[in-house]
Amino acid sequence: MSGHGVLSSQAIARMLECGEITCDLPPVDGQIQPASLDLRLGTKAWRVRASFLAGAQGTVAERLEEFKMHEVDLTDGAVLEKGCVYVVPLMENLALPDNVNAVANAKSSTGRLDLFTRCIVDRGIEFDRIEKGYTGPLYAEISPRSFSVLVRPGMRLNQIRFRKGKSVLSDDALSAMHESIGLVDGVAQIDGGLGFSVDLNGDNNGLVGYRAKPHTGLIDLDLIGHYDPTEFWEPVISKTGGIILDPGAFYILVSREAVHIPPDCAAEMAPYLAMVGEFRVHYAGFFDPGFGHSAAGGTGSRGVLEVRCHEAPFALEHGQSVGRLVYEKMAEVPDVLYGADLKSNYQGQGLKLSKHFKS
């Protein structure tokens, strides 16, 4: 295996070959991403009465006995209802070396549907974080927040990234990288990562984003470019460079900055911080090597922001800081890059709904 850093597509392929990752069914084309592996839903789900972690001494199977309400067979497709919580065994299992840890995250299209998806593991004390040397199964906790969804075995709602050693770039290293290749268009706000802000200037019609409608039909996750956006979303218009977020509502907005992830780096959206306001930004936090990279057809790509407001209405202004990207070094440059190599859905993007909707 290569040096310290986030493991590349070719390293993930080697992990599959040597049994550090095993699968109930053989991997499929496109499952290995530049710096992550897509995880596939298994054949059953359990509706549970509460979200849970296994805890330092427990297994997910033991906790399921405590929290499960009923079992759902996914074989021929099944509906996961809005407002409910489900646990689904995944097709992939791990036997990590004692110097490799992992972090999971929802895929972009999952986040843009407000499909709250997290990974849980045996003896896990955090969501989406997997300790080095972990051996055991993986599970997805899925909670549809805005839309009920139709799922089937093999669907890929979340992804896992592997890393060896310390890989996070310091602010000094980020500043130097911005000087040499430009990480954002314009001034880089670097403090504990690369800061980014929200674009609320909008287009000629004042369109700044979309808000999920409360009572909609079902979304079949296999149908791409199929649904009329007006049946599921209402446009958010602003003529003033600001909007007020409603508690409990879900919004798709876009970053003011066009972001660049060079081929030898990966990035992750840092978790929500209470200091920036009463809202959460971005459920789908992985940015792959090549995102917004000109050689991969990007030339800077905006970050789409999945925003949910919490307890109180919150006034959001154009240019307001909403989060930061933490950059990590790749252990080696991946043999495929986000964008041109993969015909990626969101390369060169601006404000954009998930791939399930007609453009």
LUMKELUM-792930 format. One line per 8 residues: number of its first residue (from 1); their letters; for each residue x, y, z of C-alpha. Coordinates in steps of 0.001 Angstrom, whole numbers, plus 500000, padded with zeros to 6 digits. Layout:
BEGIN
NUM = a = X:Y:Z; ... $
END
This chain:
BEGIN
1 = msghgvls = 500000:500000:500000; 501126:503567:499336; 502232:506234:501846; 500176:508278:504280; 496986:509940:503104; 493572:509128:501658; 493622:505862:499742; 493050:506050:495994 $
9 = sqaiarml = 490833:504075:493646; 493681:501697:492822; 494423:501118:496533; 490717:500347:497127; 490849:497829:494265; 493816:496172:495993; 491870:496059:499288; 489076:494204:497478 $
17 = ecgeitcd = 491563:491781:495955; 493255:490913:499252; 490049:490587:501329; 490351:493753:503430; 486994:494610:501851; 484630:491718:501120; 481245:491865:499376; 478115:489708:499395 $
25 = lppvdgqi = 477962:490196:495603; 480867:491069:493266; 481611:494806:492935; 479916:496607:490037; 481269:499094:487488; 481562:502581:488906; 481438:501453:492520; 485074:502447:493082 $
33 = qpasldlr = 485329:506239:493035; 488587:508287:492876; 488952:508365:496671; 486074:506265:498008; 483976:503133:497583; 480223:503269:497109; 478354:501046:499570; 475377:498959:498428 $
41 = lgtkawrv = 472127:498260:500238; 471499:494624:501134; 468232:492725:500809; 466433:493760:503990; 465809:496718:506246; 464482:497128:509763; 462237:499944:510777; 463551:501079:514160 $
49 = rasflaga = 461981:503262:516809; 465090:505361:517336; 468462:506109:515833; 471250:504367:517797; 474957:503579:518007; 476279:500152:518983; 478484:501553:521770; 482016:500509:522657 $
57 = qgtvaerl = 481032:496976:523763; 477992:496278:521611; 477110:495069:518112; 474543:496544:515763; 472725:493173:515666; 472331:493249:519472; 471013:496813:519405; 468605:495954:516596 $
65 = eefkmhev = 466947:493380:518861; 466242:496243:521243; 465024:498849:518725; 463552:497051:515702; 459838:497338:515003; 459488:495283:511826; 461534:493860:508981; 461172:495109:505398 $
73 = dltdgavl = 462077:492895:502424; 463831:495035:499806; 464184:492271:497189; 461447:493536:494860; 461731:497157:495969; 460250:498718:499101; 459208:502166:500239; 461120:503879:503028 $
81 = ekgcvyvv = 458633:506327:504517; 459390:509974:505193; 459868:510607:508901; 460837:507020:509770; 464249:505541:510636; 465562:502338:509039; 468692:500237:509431; 469916:498324:506367 $
89 = plmenlal = 472815:495812:506359; 475190:496739:503527; 476716:494295:501030; 480273:495332:501960; 482205:494119:505014; 485594:495256:506308; 488735:493645:507699; 490884:496780:507937 $
97 = pdnvnava = 494618:496675:508584; 495619:498132:511939; 496957:501302:510273; 493904:502134:508121; 490762:503891:509367; 487666:504923:507441; 485018:507596:507275; 481637:507303:505552 $
105 = naksstgr = 479313:509912:504106; 476147:510209:502056; 476551:510445:498278; 475714:513779:496631; 472369:512660:495204; 471375:511203:498594; 472063:514488:500361; 470199:516501:497751 $
113 = ldlftrci = 467071:514436:498404; 467298:515140:502163; 467781:511406:502637; 469657:511400:505929; 472055:508437:505658; 474800:507460:508094; 477017:504424:508580; 476971:502459:511846 $
121 = vdrgiefd = 479300:499633:512834; 479838:497176:515677; 481473:498755:518750; 481005:502143:517103; 480750:505242:519280; 480341:507734:516411; 478331:507791:513196; 480319:507515:509956 $
129 = riekgytg = 483666:506988:511749; 485321:503564:511598; 488381:502839:513734; 491585:501424:512268; 491694:497649:512309; 487876:497312:512320; 486663:493881:511260; 482954:493357:510783 $
137 = plyaeisp = 479796:494342:508933; 478608:497783:507831; 475063:499112:508184; 473306:502180:506817; 470917:504133:508981; 468473:505834:506604; 465918:508461:507545; 464040:510123:504658 $
145 = rsfsvlvr = 463291:513680:505798; 461526:515361:502856; 460434:512617:500438; 459505:508953:500764; 461749:506838:498522; 461598:503490:496735; 464790:501474:497269; 466147:498146:496047 $
153 = pgmrlnqi = 469150:495964:496930; 472381:497207:495394; 471441:500892:495490; 474344:503112:496528; 473294:505800:499024; 476534:506297:500934; 480252:505878:500404; 483348:505123:502417 $
161 = rfrkgksv = 486795:506717:502302; 489916:505044:503705; 492962:506780:505109; 496346:505865:506473; 498039:508126:509028; 497597:511892:509319; 496516:513417:506039; 494843:516784:506804 $
169 = lsddalsa = 496576:519768:505203; 497537:522638:507519; 496298:526160:506864; 499825:527111:505799; 499905:524289:503252; 496449:525304:502003; 497529:528934:501631; 500589:527875:499641 $
177 = mhesiglv = 498451:525639:497436; 495981:528467:496814; 498862:530763:495844; 500186:528252:493318; 497047:526752:491737; 493999:528625:493108; 491585:526674:495314; 488739:529176:494887 $
185 = dgvaqidg = 488033:531984:492460; 488868:535114:494420; 490118:535534:497982; 490551:532313:499954; 489250:532396:503549; 491562:529893:505236; 491071:529096:508917; 490844:525457:509968 $
193 = glgfsvdl = 490244:524622:506299; 488951:526558:503321; 485921:528661:504237; 483010:529071:501868; 479940:531261:501822; 476437:531197:500367; 475393:532808:497070; 472087:534632:497504 $
201 = ngdnnglv = 472421:537065:494591; 470698:534579:492316; 470068:534666:488588; 468236:537292:486519; 464917:536150:488014; 466233:536239:491590; 466324:532432:491880; 468715:531544:494724 $
209 = gyrakpht = 467648:528000:495565; 464879:525480:496092; 462807:524474:499075; 461328:520986:499436; 457529:520855:499286; 455945:519221:502339; 453471:516750:500785; 454828:515084:497673 $
217 = glidldli = 454780:511789:495831; 457306:508992:495984; 460797:509083:494429; 462114:505880:492849; 465877:506235:493271; 466556:504271:490068; 464800:506843:487867; 467261:509444:486550 $
225 = ghydptef = 466113:512714:484939; 462544:511543:485453; 460679:513772:487887; 459205:517225:487307; 460969:519462:489837; 457862:521629:490329; 456036:518672:491926; 458671:518376:494661 $
233 = wepviskt = 460331:521779:494978; 459340:525417:495174; 461784:528041:493910; 463331:530359:496495; 463436:533904:495111; 465326:536820:496629; 465691:540354:495274; 467501:541579:498395 $
241 = ggiildpg = 470484:539220:498702; 468975:537487:501718; 466387:534879:502732; 464828:533737:505988; 465134:530009:506640; 462042:528379:508137; 462584:525915:511005; 462243:522338:509780 $
249 = afyilvsr = 462370:523283:506095; 464976:521846:503708; 466731:524003:501110; 469096:523490:498193; 471403:526521:497892; 474812:527031:496301; 478193:528334:497423; 479374:531724:496221 $
257 = eavhippd = 482848:530286:495586; 483783:527934:492774; 485935:525294:494449; 488912:523365:493082; 490165:520006:494403; 493475:519135:492698; 494144:515486:491708; 496512:514837:494623 $
265 = caaemapy = 493962:515951:497258; 490532:515029:498547; 488290:517212:500709; 485464:516842:503174; 482858:519359:504280; 483505:519986:507976; 480552:519209:510281; 478072:521950:511100 $
273 = lamvgefr = 479251:524402:513749; 476777:526115:516053; 478794:529347:515807; 477615:530072:512255; 473897:529908:513049; 470966:527649:513801; 471176:525495:510713; 472990:522504:509308 $
281 = vhyagffd = 474764:522609:505940; 475678:519674:503768; 474789:516086:504465; 477010:514817:501628; 480472:515896:502579; 483002:514242:500244; 484699:516183:497453; 486743:513944:495171 $
289 = pgfghsaa = 490137:514536:493546; 489478:516428:490307; 486287:518195:491473; 486345:521592:489781; 489731:520770:488203; 490114:522283:484735; 491921:519239:483286; 488922:517114:484344 $
297 = ggtgsrgv = 486378:519492:482795; 485615:521473:485940; 487290:524909:485948; 485954:525479:489435; 482653:523960:490571; 480256:525441:493076; 479459:523464:496190; 475764:522672:496457 $
305 = levrchea = 474547:523284:500010; 471891:521110:501588; 470529:523311:504347; 468129:522526:507170; 467160:525194:509683; 466781:524183:513344; 464873:525799:516212; 464376:529421:515137 $
313 = pfalehgq = 463854:531227:511819; 467270:532359:510624; 468179:535237:508317; 470837:534187:505828; 472635:536894:503849; 474603:536775:500606; 478276:536036:501297; 477612:534747:504811 $
321 = svgrlvye = 480083:532064:505888; 478343:528683:506094; 481112:526114:506456; 484569:524976:505493; 486289:522354:503420; 489042:520347:505048; 491625:519244:502482; 493572:515985:502794 $
329 = kmaevpdv = 496535:514654:500854; 495992:511572:498726; 498411:508705:499396; 498758:508596:495585; 497014:510299:492682; 493963:508177:491702; 493889:506509:488301; 490468:508086:487641 $
337 = lygadlks = 489465:511656:488496; 486094:513162:489326; 484604:514678:486179; 485769:513756:482695; 486961:510241:483581; 483702:509281:485283; 481144:511450:483416; 480315:512750:486908 $
345 = nyqgqglk = 476845:514230:487400; 477919:517377:489208; 481203:518492:487592; 481134:522184:486613; 477862:522577:488483; 476033:525604:489739; 472720:525465:491601; 471461:521969:490772 $
353 = lskhfks = 468907:519495:492121; 469696:515779:492330; 470030:513738:489127; 466507:512300:489597; 464883:515517:488380; 464491:516855:484846; 466809:519818:484283 $
END
